[in-house]
Amino acid sequence: MTVFVYDAAGKQIAEYSTIVESALTAKLSYLTSDHLGSPRINTDQNGTVIARHDYHPFGEEIFIAQRTTGLDYSADSVRKQTQR
């Protein structure tokens, strides 16, 4: 299950994903976005950074092996709409 949290302006400020796990194996993490809404940092429940996301000027994610995948630069939805 995934829960998206939005601010008063309608901008996504958090995303919480849940996989049904036992209480012993479940992990909590937080997604922090930059001023453009692009996901930048994942932290655990203690505030420890577990993943970082950096981008080239036009939105391509800078690849580093330890980073998580599947998060996109905030302008991707705009680019995908204009490429049609």
N, C-alpha and C positions, 0 to 999 in steps of 0.2 A: 504494500500500500504506500502511496506517495501523497504527502500533503504539501501544498504550496501556500506560502504566506505572502500577502501583498500589503504594501503600505497604503496610505490614504490616496496617493496619486495613481494607484493601480500598478506600481512597479513591484516585481517579485523581489522580496528581500530574504526569503529563506525557503528551503526545500527540505522536507523530512521524509526519508524513505524507510520503510519498514519491511523486513523479511521476517516471516514468522519463525522465531527462534526461541529456544528456551531461555529463561532468565539468566542462566549461567553463561550462555554464549552470545547473547545479544550485545551489540555495540551501538553507541549513540555518536553521531557526528553532526557538525554544523557547517553550512556553506556560507561563506562571506563573499559578497559581490563588490566590485569597485563602483565608482561614481557613474559608470555607463551601464551598469547592470550585468556586466560580464562576471562569471564566477571566477574568483581569484584564489581563495584559501579554504581548505577543509580543515576543521579542527575537531579534536575529540572532546569528550565531556569535561576534561580538565583544562582545555584551552591549548593543548599541544597541537602544533601544526602537523597534520598527517599527509597533506598534499598541497601543492601550489600550482597555479595555472598562469602562465605568462603568454603574451600574444605579440606577434609581429604587427606592424602598423595597420595592415588591412585585415586583421582578424584571424590569421592562421595561428593555431596554437603552437608554441615552441615546444618541441618534443623532448622530454626527459624520461627515461625508462621508469622511474619510480612514480610518475604522475598517474592519476586516474584518468580514464578516457570517458568520452560521451558527453562532456560539457562543452558548450559552444560559446564563442564570442557573441556579445549581445546583438551585433548587427547581422548575424547569420540569417535570421528570419527575414530581414529586409532584403538581403542579397538574394535569397532563394525566391522571394516574391518577384523581384525585378528580373531574374534570369528566365522567367517563363515566357 
